[in-house]
C-alpha cells in the first residue's frame, strides 16, 4: 500500500497538500485549476484488483468533479471514475443521472461517451449521499469490467466494460475543471 505523503506523490496541473482532521486522520487536499488534474502516486503500478478511498467534493454547480485515475501511461492516457457531487441531490432528473462518470482518455472523454452511448458510462447514485460530506468509494477493476460501489451499497452503481486494455499503469487522485477535492483512506488490493 503506497503511503500518502508529499514525497510519494507528483501532480499534473494541480497543487496539493496533506492535512489533518480534528481526529488526526490525514487527507490529501487537491486545489482546483482550469482543466483536469491528477495527483499521481509515484512508483506504484496497478492493473487489476480493488481500489477503495474516501472522497469529498462540494455542492457547487460545475465546480466539483472528483475521482480516481488508473491505468495511466502518461498525463493524458488513462481511465478514470469520477463523481459530480453537485448532481447528487439535483431536482433535475437528467442531472441526477450524471452523478457518476467513467472516461477512458484520450479518445473517450465524457462529451463523446454521453453523445454516442447515452446512460452507458454514467449513472445516478442508488441512495442519498450528502454532496458536501465524505463518502466511500470501492472500484473493482478487471480486464472484463469495472464495477463502482458507493458507501455500503451491495450492488454496484455502475458497471462498464473498459474502453482501454488493462495493463499495469499509474494510479492517482483526479479532479476536473476548476475542481478541488479531498481524499483519504486509500486502500489498494492488487489481484495476483
Beta strands, then each sheet from edge to edge (+ up, - down):
strand 1: 9-12
strand 2: 16-20
strand 3: 26-30
strand 4: 37-41
strand 5: 49-56
strand 6: 66-74
strand 7: 77-83
strand 8: 100-105
strand 9: 122-123
strand 10: 135-141
strand 11: 146-150
strand 12: 158-160
strand 13: 170-175
strand 14: 181-190
sheet 1: 1+ 4- 13+ 6- 7+ 8- 9+
sheet 2: 2+ 3- 14+ 5- 10+ 11- 12+
end
